[in-house]
Amino acid sequence: MRNLFIILIFMLLFVIFLFLIFNIFKPKNFISNSISNINKQNIIIGVAGSTNQKAMLFAIHSGVNYFREDIGLNSNQEANIKNLSNKGAHFIGILDYETLHLSTPCTSNCSWTLQDWNNTVEEAVKAYPEVHIWEIWNEPQLPIFQSGFQNGDPYNYYLMVKSAYNIIKSYNSSDIILCFGGDNVYTGQAKATTNNSDFQWAYSAWQYGLSNYCDMISLHVYTGDTFLMNQTAHGSNETVGEIISNQLDLYENLTDKPIFITETGISSNNGTGLYILNNSQYKQNLFLNQAFNLYLSKPYIRGIIWFNLIGYVHPPYNIDFGLLSNLSNNIQPKPAWYTFINYINYTRHK
């Protein structure tokens, strides 16, 4: 009897040992199980697309199905999207300055009209029958993306969405329209507020009746390419994650619409020149895990797009938001890539 008791004690100690080992030495791409109110709705998780076809095919073969792309009216992109769609890709198409063949900032043909916009939207819908989620413009409240009829006026934006909605739905009534073009959720505010310029722009557009012409709203969530969600910033008593969480709630309260986060991310490098950060691949992985846990705790969030798949942005500073690296023409996943794929699998099989 005594020997049996000793055996049971050893078995109990062994179980405790295994438990401690598992919890202390979790892999870096482990998805936190701290979500108390997991989003039970179907949710889209994807990434900003790339002209690097090798990276796009790598992503599709890894299980990534959704890509966000600026829609241009050119035969090369039309052929690429058709080819990738046949391989299982789905696209969130942005109708914006690229669709109108404009530079940013605009340098020519900058006096386009609402009728020009309407003609271009119809042409794009015909050219891309594979696209069934349409985002109306990219960050329309920012001056660099303004020209012609899209001059930053919320009323003009409302008219653009209204006409685009009617054109798109006339071809396919089940297509999804995203409004706001990625309004910026966090711009360094010390707490959630309805008084900052981004929210006020969205509020003004909404008052004109935008709710009748969009199925979801699209928002962008960055932390200045600096802060993790569990850090405090700019003298705030709240963490950046708490501020973003409360600000997301304000957008949902305003619109009562599902939210699609069409850009979120942080770079994995320090950059060059004047743009110096304290970032790393390890920090990028932490941010992705923290951010996706936050978004998935919100039942009204229906989509998350990471910016971006591969490559540098903001030359000459060479900031790298990509989840993949291209080393000697070989695709190399970063640690955050594996966490990203785990979230896709997690939401498919939860």
N, C-alpha and C positions, 0 to 999 in steps of 0.2 A: 504493500500500500504506500509505504514511504517512497519507494522507487518510482511508482506511478506519479506521485505528487511532484517529485523532482523533475520527471520528464515533462510534465505539464508546464512547470515553471519555465523550463528551458524553451519549450515550444512557444510560450507566450513572449518570452524575451526575443526569440528569433523573429516573430511576427512584428514586434515593435521595431526591431532593427531594420527589417525590410521597409517598413513604413517611413522611417526616418531617412533611409537612403533614397527612396523614391522622391520624397518631398524636398530634400536638400539639393539633390543633383538632377533636377529637371533639366531637359535640353533647352537651349536658348530660344528655340522656336516654339516652345510649349505655349498653348493657348490657355490663358488664365481661366480658372473656373469660378471667378469671383462675380460673374454676371448674375445678379439676383433676379432680374426680370428680362430674360432673354427674349428677343424679338422672334415671335412664333410665325410671323408672316413670311411669305416667300421674299427673299431679298437678293438683289443683284449685286455681285461683287466683281469689279473689273478694273481695268487699268487704261490710262491714256495710251492710245496706239502709237505706232512708230512707222517710219518709212523703211526701217530695217526689217526686211521680210524674213530673214533668218530668225530674228528675235520674236517676231509675230508667230511664226510657225512653232517655235520652241514653246511659247506661251500656250498656244492652242493644244499642243500635244501634252502639256502639263496639266490641262484641265481648265484653263482660263477661257471663258466663252464670250465675255463682254469687253468691248473696246470703245473708247470715246474718241471721235475724230472730227476735226474741222472739215466741213464738206466743201470741196472745190469742184468746179465744173470743168473737169479735164479727163481725157480718156484714160490716162494712166491710173488715176485714183479709182475711177469707175471700174476698171478691169481688176484692180487689186482687191477692192471690196467685194466684187462678185466672186473672185477666186477664193478669198478667205471665208466668205459666207458659205461657200460650198464645202469648206473643210470644217464647219461648225461654229464659225465666229458670228456674233451679233454685234451691232453697232449702235451707239448713241451718236447721232449725227448733229453737229452744231451748224446751224444756219447763221452765218455771220459775215464779217468782212472778207474772209477767204472765198466765200460763195459769190460775193460781189466783185471778186478780183481786185481787192483793195489792199494796200500796204498799211502797216501800223507803225507810227502814225501815218495817216493818209497823206499822200503826196500828189495824186492825180485822180481825176474822176470823182472828186470829193463832194459833188453837189447832187448826188443821187436822190431820187424821190421815193415816195411810198409806192408809186406804180412800178418803178424800177425794182423795188423790193419784191412786190407781188409777182412780177414776171420771173424773177430769179428763183423765188421759192417754188413756183410751179415747175420750172425747168429742173430744179434739184430733185423734186419728188419723182418726176418722170425718169430721171437719170439713175436714181438709186432705189429701185423697188425692194432691195434687200433691207433697207433701213426702216425701222418701225418705232424708234424712239427719237424724237426731235427736240433739241434744246435750242431755244430762240436767243441767239447771240451769246457772246462770251463776255462776261463782266461789263455790261452796258453802262454802268455808272462810272467807269474809269475813263478819263479823257483820252488816253492813248488809243482806246478802241471806239472812239466816237468820230463820226463824220456824217455828212449829208443829213438825211432825215433822222438818223440815230444820233442826235446831238446831246444826249444825256437827259432830255426832257422825259419824265415818266409818262406823260400823256402820249408822246410820240411812240414810246416803247409799247404802250398799251395798244395803240393802233396797229403796230407791226405784228404783235402777237395775235391780235384779233383776226387780221387778214390771213396770216400764216396758218392759224388754226383752221379756218374755214377752207382754205385751199387743200391742206393736208388731209383733213377729214373727208373731203369730197372724193379723194382717191382711195382712202382706207380708213373707215370710221373707227377702227380699233387701234390705230396708231396713237402713241402717247406723246403729249406735248408738255415740255418742261418750261416753266416760266421763271423769270428773274435772271436767267443767264449766269447763275453762280454768284449771288450776292455774298459779300465777304462777312463771315460770322464774327471773326475775331480780328480786331485791328489794334489791340493793345489796351482796350478798356479795362478799368479796374473792377468793374462788375457788369453784369448783364444790364442792358439799357435799351430803351426805345428811342433815345435821343441822339444816337450817333448818325452820321450822314448815310451810311449804308442802309440801316433799317428804315430811316425816314424816306429814302428813295423808294424802297420796296413798299412802304406804307402808302405813299402817294400813288404809285402805280396801281395798287390794289383798290384804292378808293374809286378809280374810274370804271371798275367792273371787270378787272382782269380774271377774277375767279371763274367767270363764265367761259374762259378760253384757255384754260390749262388744266391738265390732269394731275400734275405734281408741280412742286416748286424745286428749283435747283439752287444749292448753296455751295460755297467754297469754304473749307476749314483749314487754315494754316495757323501756325503759332509764331509768325515772324521768322520761320526757318531757324528757330533758336531754342524754344522751350519745349520740354516734355509736359505731358498733361498733369503730372503730379508736382510741378514746380509752380512757385509764385513769381509774379513779374510786375514791374512798374509800381511797386509799393502797395499792391493789392493784398488784402487779407485772405482772399480766396485763391485756390489753385487755378491755373489756366484751364484745366479740365472742368472745374466747377463753373467757371464763367461761361465757357462754351456750351456746357450742358444747359445752363439757364437761358442762354441766348437762343439756342435751338428751340427751346420751349416757347420763347416769345414769338418766333416765326410760325410755329405750329398754331399757337393761339390766335395769331393774326389771320392766318389763311384757312385753317382747318383742312389742310391738304397734306397728302403724303409728301415726305421730303426725300429728295435724291441728292446726295452729296457727290457732286460731279468732279470735284477736285479736293484732295487732301494729300499731305505728304511732308516730308522733311528730307533734306539732302544728306548724303552719306560721306561728304568730304568737306574740307575747310575752304575750298575755293582758292582763287588766286587774286593778286592785285589788291584793291581796296576792300574787296568783299571777303573778309576773313571770319570764319565761324569756328565754333568749338564742336564740330560734328564728326561723326564716324559711322562706320557700318553698324557697330554695336548700338549706338544711340538711335540710328534709324530704325533698327529692329525693335528697340524699346518703345519708340514713339508709335510705330504701327500697331504694336500689341495694345498699348494703352488707348489709342484712338479708336481702334476697331471695337474694343470692349465697351467704350463709351457709346459709340454709335449703335451697337447691337442691343444696348439696354433701352433704346428708344423704340417703342412699338410703331411709331409713325415713320421711321426711316425705312425706305424701300430700296435704296441703292447706295453703293459706295464705290467711287472710282479713285484709285491711287494715281497720283501724278509723280513719275511717269514710268514707262516700261524700261527704257534704256536711253542712255546718252546724256550729254551735258546741255544745260540751258544757261541763259544770261551771259553770253560771251561779252567781254573777254574774261569774265570771272570764273567761268567753267564750273558752275554749281551742278552737282550730279544727284538728281532725285531718283534716278533709275533703280529698279529692283534687280536689274541685270547689268553686268559689265561686258564689254566687248574687248577681249584681250587677244591680240594677234588673230583677229577674226574668229575667235572662239567665244561662244556665249558662256559667261560664268555667273551663276546665281550668287547673290549676296545673302547673308543670313536672313534679312527681312523677306526675301523671296519665299523661303520655306514657311515662314509664319503666314505670309499672304496666302499661299496655297493651302495651308492647314485651315485657315478661316473659310476658304471656299468649300473645302470638303466638310468642314464642321457645319456650315449652314445648309448644306445639301442633305446631311445625314443626321441632323439633330433630332 
